[in-house]
Amino acid sequence: GDSVWDLLAAQRARSLGVGLLSGGYGREELQQAGAYRVYEDPRDLLEHLDEVGVRESPG
């Protein structure tokens, strides 16, 4: 998510929250809100999917 609220929603859903700096919040704010990792933008996240435990779909 790109906001503190997105990360709080991830926590409520018992999901892994990943932060993106594209929403106007700083790295520290997103980390304090529970981000597992924080990336610059969606492209940066895609380049590091292996860090967040994303699996390829079968088939």
Jmol script that loads the backbone (N, CA, C; Angstrom):
load data "model"
ATOM      1  N   GLY A   1       0.810  -1.182   0.000  1.00  0.00           N
ATOM      2  CA  GLY A   1       0.000   0.000   0.000  1.00  0.00           C
ATOM      3  C   GLY A   1       0.856   1.248   0.000  1.00  0.00           C
ATOM      4  N   ASP A   2       0.275   2.331  -0.398  1.00  0.00           N
ATOM      5  CA  ASP A   2       1.038   3.580  -0.427  1.00  0.00           C
ATOM      6  C   ASP A   2       0.586   4.556   0.655  1.00  0.00           C
ATOM      7  N   SER A   3      -0.137   4.036   1.646  1.00  0.00           N
ATOM      8  CA  SER A   3      -0.531   4.886   2.769  1.00  0.00           C
ATOM      9  C   SER A   3      -0.516   4.088   4.067  1.00  0.00           C
ATOM     10  N   VAL A   4      -0.469   4.806   5.151  1.00  0.00           N
ATOM     11  CA  VAL A   4      -0.519   4.188   6.472  1.00  0.00           C
ATOM     12  C   VAL A   4      -1.802   3.374   6.610  1.00  0.00           C
ATOM     13  N   TRP A   5      -2.892   3.890   6.060  1.00  0.00           N
ATOM     14  CA  TRP A   5      -4.189   3.216   6.175  1.00  0.00           C
ATOM     15  C   TRP A   5      -4.187   1.880   5.445  1.00  0.00           C
ATOM     16  N   ASP A   6      -3.507   1.808   4.317  1.00  0.00           N
ATOM     17  CA  ASP A   6      -3.405   0.538   3.594  1.00  0.00           C
ATOM     18  C   ASP A   6      -2.697  -0.515   4.441  1.00  0.00           C
ATOM     19  N   LEU A   7      -1.654  -0.101   5.127  1.00  0.00           N
ATOM     20  CA  LEU A   7      -0.893  -1.045   5.942  1.00  0.00           C
ATOM     21  C   LEU A   7      -1.675  -1.475   7.177  1.00  0.00           C
ATOM     22  N   LEU A   8      -2.447  -0.572   7.733  1.00  0.00           N
ATOM     23  CA  LEU A   8      -3.309  -0.947   8.856  1.00  0.00           C
ATOM     24  C   LEU A   8      -4.377  -1.940   8.399  1.00  0.00           C
ATOM     25  N   ALA A   9      -4.901  -1.743   7.195  1.00  0.00           N
ATOM     26  CA  ALA A   9      -5.882  -2.682   6.644  1.00  0.00           C
ATOM     27  C   ALA A   9      -5.248  -4.053   6.424  1.00  0.00           C
ATOM     28  N   ALA A  10      -4.007  -4.083   5.970  1.00  0.00           N
ATOM     29  CA  ALA A  10      -3.305  -5.358   5.785  1.00  0.00           C
ATOM     30  C   ALA A  10      -3.153  -6.080   7.121  1.00  0.00           C
ATOM     31  N   GLN A  11      -2.817  -5.339   8.160  1.00  0.00           N
ATOM     32  CA  GLN A  11      -2.688  -5.949   9.487  1.00  0.00           C
ATOM     33  C   GLN A  11      -4.015  -6.536   9.947  1.00  0.00           C
ATOM     34  N   ARG A  12      -5.083  -5.782   9.753  1.00  0.00           N
ATOM     35  CA  ARG A  12      -6.413  -6.269  10.156  1.00  0.00           C
ATOM     36  C   ARG A  12      -6.798  -7.541   9.407  1.00  0.00           C
ATOM     37  N   ALA A  13      -6.348  -7.637   8.162  1.00  0.00           N
ATOM     38  CA  ALA A  13      -6.643  -8.813   7.343  1.00  0.00           C
ATOM     39  C   ALA A  13      -5.621  -9.930   7.563  1.00  0.00           C
ATOM     40  N   ARG A  14      -4.682  -9.681   8.475  1.00  0.00           N
ATOM     41  CA  ARG A  14      -3.601 -10.635   8.767  1.00  0.00           C
ATOM     42  C   ARG A  14      -2.817 -10.978   7.512  1.00  0.00           C
ATOM     43  N   SER A  15      -2.547  -9.929   6.731  1.00  0.00           N
ATOM     44  CA  SER A  15      -1.804 -10.060   5.482  1.00  0.00           C
ATOM     45  C   SER A  15      -0.464  -9.354   5.596  1.00  0.00           C
ATOM     46  N   LEU A  16       0.425  -9.707   4.710  1.00  0.00           N
ATOM     47  CA  LEU A  16       1.722  -9.055   4.635  1.00  0.00           C
ATOM     48  C   LEU A  16       1.546  -7.684   3.996  1.00  0.00           C
ATOM     49  N   GLY A  17       1.943  -6.639   4.697  1.00  0.00           N
ATOM     50  CA  GLY A  17       1.841  -5.285   4.167  1.00  0.00           C
ATOM     51  C   GLY A  17       3.153  -4.839   3.553  1.00  0.00           C
ATOM     52  N   VAL A  18       3.090  -4.401   2.310  1.00  0.00           N
ATOM     53  CA  VAL A  18       4.262  -3.907   1.596  1.00  0.00           C
ATOM     54  C   VAL A  18       4.001  -2.452   1.243  1.00  0.00           C
ATOM     55  N   GLY A  19       4.948  -1.581   1.571  1.00  0.00           N
ATOM     56  CA  GLY A  19       4.762  -0.154   1.343  1.00  0.00           C
ATOM     57  C   GLY A  19       5.361   0.336   0.042  1.00  0.00           C
ATOM     58  N   LEU A  20       4.709   1.335  -0.544  1.00  0.00           N
ATOM     59  CA  LEU A  20       5.210   2.014  -1.737  1.00  0.00           C
ATOM     60  C   LEU A  20       5.296   3.506  -1.441  1.00  0.00           C
ATOM     61  N   LEU A  21       6.407   4.117  -1.822  1.00  0.00           N
ATOM     62  CA  LEU A  21       6.614   5.538  -1.538  1.00  0.00           C
ATOM     63  C   LEU A  21       5.870   6.461  -2.499  1.00  0.00           C
ATOM     64  N   SER A  22       5.032   5.925  -3.357  1.00  0.00           N
ATOM     65  CA  SER A  22       4.317   6.729  -4.347  1.00  0.00           C
ATOM     66  C   SER A  22       3.103   7.460  -3.783  1.00  0.00           C
ATOM     67  N   GLY A  23       2.773   7.252  -2.517  1.00  0.00           N
ATOM     68  CA  GLY A  23       1.561   7.844  -1.958  1.00  0.00           C
ATOM     69  C   GLY A  23       1.761   9.062  -1.085  1.00  0.00           C
ATOM     70  N   GLY A  24       2.987   9.551  -1.004  1.00  0.00           N
ATOM     71  CA  GLY A  24       3.225  10.757  -0.224  1.00  0.00           C
ATOM     72  C   GLY A  24       3.664  10.515   1.210  1.00  0.00           C
ATOM     73  N   TYR A  25       3.690   9.263   1.651  1.00  0.00           N
ATOM     74  CA  TYR A  25       4.173   8.935   2.990  1.00  0.00           C
ATOM     75  C   TYR A  25       5.639   8.543   2.891  1.00  0.00           C
ATOM     76  N   GLY A  26       6.392   8.819   3.940  1.00  0.00           N
ATOM     77  CA  GLY A  26       7.804   8.489   3.960  1.00  0.00           C
ATOM     78  C   GLY A  26       8.061   7.052   4.365  1.00  0.00           C
ATOM     79  N   ARG A  27       9.270   6.597   4.088  1.00  0.00           N
ATOM     80  CA  ARG A  27       9.684   5.228   4.413  1.00  0.00           C
ATOM     81  C   ARG A  27       9.472   4.923   5.892  1.00  0.00           C
ATOM     82  N   GLU A  28       9.897   5.837   6.750  1.00  0.00           N
ATOM     83  CA  GLU A  28       9.778   5.615   8.192  1.00  0.00           C
ATOM     84  C   GLU A  28       8.313   5.491   8.626  1.00  0.00           C
ATOM     85  N   GLU A  29       7.454   6.348   8.067  1.00  0.00           N
ATOM     86  CA  GLU A  29       6.023   6.291   8.413  1.00  0.00           C
ATOM     87  C   GLU A  29       5.416   4.939   8.030  1.00  0.00           C
ATOM     88  N   LEU A  30       5.769   4.463   6.840  1.00  0.00           N
ATOM     89  CA  LEU A  30       5.224   3.185   6.378  1.00  0.00           C
ATOM     90  C   LEU A  30       5.767   2.023   7.203  1.00  0.00           C
ATOM     91  N   GLN A  31       7.038   2.098   7.568  1.00  0.00           N
ATOM     92  CA  GLN A  31       7.613   1.051   8.414  1.00  0.00           C
ATOM     93  C   GLN A  31       6.951   1.041   9.788  1.00  0.00           C
ATOM     94  N   GLN A  32       6.726   2.206  10.349  1.00  0.00           N
ATOM     95  CA  GLN A  32       6.076   2.286  11.662  1.00  0.00           C
ATOM     96  C   GLN A  32       4.642   1.770  11.605  1.00  0.00           C
ATOM     97  N   ALA A  33       4.018   1.878  10.430  1.00  0.00           N
ATOM     98  CA  ALA A  33       2.648   1.385  10.265  1.00  0.00           C
ATOM     99  C   ALA A  33       2.616  -0.119  10.007  1.00  0.00           C
ATOM    100  N   GLY A  34       3.801  -0.749   9.931  1.00  0.00           N
ATOM    101  CA  GLY A  34       3.848  -2.196   9.808  1.00  0.00           C
ATOM    102  C   GLY A  34       4.303  -2.756   8.477  1.00  0.00           C
ATOM    103  N   ALA A  35       4.844  -1.915   7.598  1.00  0.00           N
ATOM    104  CA  ALA A  35       5.297  -2.422   6.299  1.00  0.00           C
ATOM    105  C   ALA A  35       6.422  -3.431   6.477  1.00  0.00           C
ATOM    106  N   TYR A  36       6.280  -4.570   5.837  1.00  0.00           N
ATOM    107  CA  TYR A  36       7.311  -5.605   5.854  1.00  0.00           C
ATOM    108  C   TYR A  36       8.538  -5.115   5.086  1.00  0.00           C
ATOM    109  N   ARG A  37       8.297  -4.513   3.937  1.00  0.00           N
ATOM    110  CA  ARG A  37       9.323  -3.880   3.118  1.00  0.00           C
ATOM    111  C   ARG A  37       8.706  -2.621   2.522  1.00  0.00           C
ATOM    112  N   VAL A  38       9.561  -1.680   2.128  1.00  0.00           N
ATOM    113  CA  VAL A  38       9.090  -0.456   1.477  1.00  0.00           C
ATOM    114  C   VAL A  38       9.865  -0.279   0.171  1.00  0.00           C
ATOM    115  N   TYR A  39       9.138  -0.013  -0.910  1.00  0.00           N
ATOM    116  CA  TYR A  39       9.732   0.145  -2.236  1.00  0.00           C
ATOM    117  C   TYR A  39       9.410   1.532  -2.790  1.00  0.00           C
ATOM    118  N   GLU A  40      10.246   1.975  -3.719  1.00  0.00           N
ATOM    119  CA  GLU A  40      10.093   3.311  -4.306  1.00  0.00           C
ATOM    120  C   GLU A  40       8.767   3.464  -5.054  1.00  0.00           C
ATOM    121  N   ASP A  41       8.425   2.470  -5.859  1.00  0.00           N
ATOM    122  CA  ASP A  41       7.241   2.536  -6.715  1.00  0.00           C
ATOM    123  C   ASP A  41       6.895   1.116  -7.168  1.00  0.00           C
ATOM    124  N   PRO A  42       5.806   0.949  -7.922  1.00  0.00           N
ATOM    125  CA  PRO A  42       5.426  -0.400  -8.347  1.00  0.00           C
ATOM    126  C   PRO A  42       6.524  -1.128  -9.135  1.00  0.00           C
ATOM    127  N   ARG A  43       7.243  -0.409  -9.960  1.00  0.00           N
ATOM    128  CA  ARG A  43       8.329  -1.040 -10.727  1.00  0.00           C
ATOM    129  C   ARG A  43       9.391  -1.616  -9.791  1.00  0.00           C
ATOM    130  N   ASP A  44       9.755  -0.848  -8.768  1.00  0.00           N
ATOM    131  CA  ASP A  44      10.742  -1.308  -7.786  1.00  0.00           C
ATOM    132  C   ASP A  44      10.232  -2.569  -7.085  1.00  0.00           C
ATOM    133  N   LEU A  45       8.960  -2.584  -6.731  1.00  0.00           N
ATOM    134  CA  LEU A  45       8.365  -3.772  -6.115  1.00  0.00           C
ATOM    135  C   LEU A  45       8.455  -4.973  -7.052  1.00  0.00           C
ATOM    136  N   LEU A  46       8.092  -4.788  -8.319  1.00  0.00           N
ATOM    137  CA  LEU A  46       8.148  -5.893  -9.279  1.00  0.00           C
ATOM    138  C   LEU A  46       9.558  -6.449  -9.426  1.00  0.00           C
ATOM    139  N   GLU A  47      10.552  -5.576  -9.341  1.00  0.00           N
ATOM    140  CA  GLU A  47      11.943  -6.014  -9.461  1.00  0.00           C
ATOM    141  C   GLU A  47      12.414  -6.791  -8.234  1.00  0.00           C
ATOM    142  N   HIS A  48      11.652  -6.717  -7.140  1.00  0.00           N
ATOM    143  CA  HIS A  48      12.045  -7.375  -5.893  1.00  0.00           C
ATOM    144  C   HIS A  48      10.976  -8.329  -5.356  1.00  0.00           C
ATOM    145  N   LEU A  49      10.146  -8.865  -6.220  1.00  0.00           N
ATOM    146  CA  LEU A  49       9.071  -9.753  -5.763  1.00  0.00           C
ATOM    147  C   LEU A  49       9.590 -10.935  -4.952  1.00  0.00           C
ATOM    148  N   ASP A  50      10.800 -11.382  -5.249  1.00  0.00           N
ATOM    149  CA  ASP A  50      11.360 -12.513  -4.509  1.00  0.00           C
ATOM    150  C   ASP A  50      11.544 -12.195  -3.031  1.00  0.00           C
ATOM    151  N   GLU A  51      11.631 -10.931  -2.672  1.00  0.00           N
ATOM    152  CA  GLU A  51      11.811 -10.534  -1.271  1.00  0.00           C
ATOM    153  C   GLU A  51      10.524 -10.626  -0.449  1.00  0.00           C
ATOM    154  N   VAL A  52       9.394 -10.649  -1.114  1.00  0.00           N
ATOM    155  CA  VAL A  52       8.125 -10.650  -0.385  1.00  0.00           C
ATOM    156  C   VAL A  52       7.403 -11.995  -0.459  1.00  0.00           C
ATOM    157  N   GLY A  53       8.094 -13.010  -0.927  1.00  0.00           N
ATOM    158  CA  GLY A  53       7.542 -14.357  -0.898  1.00  0.00           C
ATOM    159  C   GLY A  53       6.438 -14.620  -1.891  1.00  0.00           C
ATOM    160  N   VAL A  54       6.424 -13.902  -2.993  1.00  0.00           N
ATOM    161  CA  VAL A  54       5.404 -14.125  -4.013  1.00  0.00           C
ATOM    162  C   VAL A  54       5.774 -15.368  -4.809  1.00  0.00           C
ATOM    163  N   ARG A  55       4.803 -16.226  -4.997  1.00  0.00           N
ATOM    164  CA  ARG A  55       5.027 -17.446  -5.771  1.00  0.00           C
ATOM    165  C   ARG A  55       4.395 -17.314  -7.139  1.00  0.00           C
ATOM    166  N   GLU A  56       5.007 -17.971  -8.099  1.00  0.00           N
ATOM    167  CA  GLU A  56       4.422 -18.009  -9.436  1.00  0.00           C
ATOM    168  C   GLU A  56       3.203 -18.913  -9.411  1.00  0.00           C
ATOM    169  N   SER A  57       2.224 -18.574 -10.217  1.00  0.00           N
ATOM    170  CA  SER A  57       1.033 -19.418 -10.271  1.00  0.00           C
ATOM    171  C   SER A  57       1.361 -20.706 -11.035  1.00  0.00           C
ATOM    172  N   PRO A  58       0.774 -21.811 -10.625  1.00  0.00           N
ATOM    173  CA  PRO A  58       1.052 -23.081 -11.297  1.00  0.00           C
ATOM    174  C   PRO A  58       0.488 -23.101 -12.713  1.00  0.00           C
ATOM    175  N   GLY A  59       1.185 -23.825 -13.576  1.00  0.00           N
ATOM    176  CA  GLY A  59       0.643 -24.099 -14.878  1.00  0.00           C
ATOM    177  C   GLY A  59       1.024 -23.206 -15.942  1.00  0.00           C
TER     178      GLY A  59
END
end "model"
wireframe off; spacefill off
backbone 0.3
color backbone group
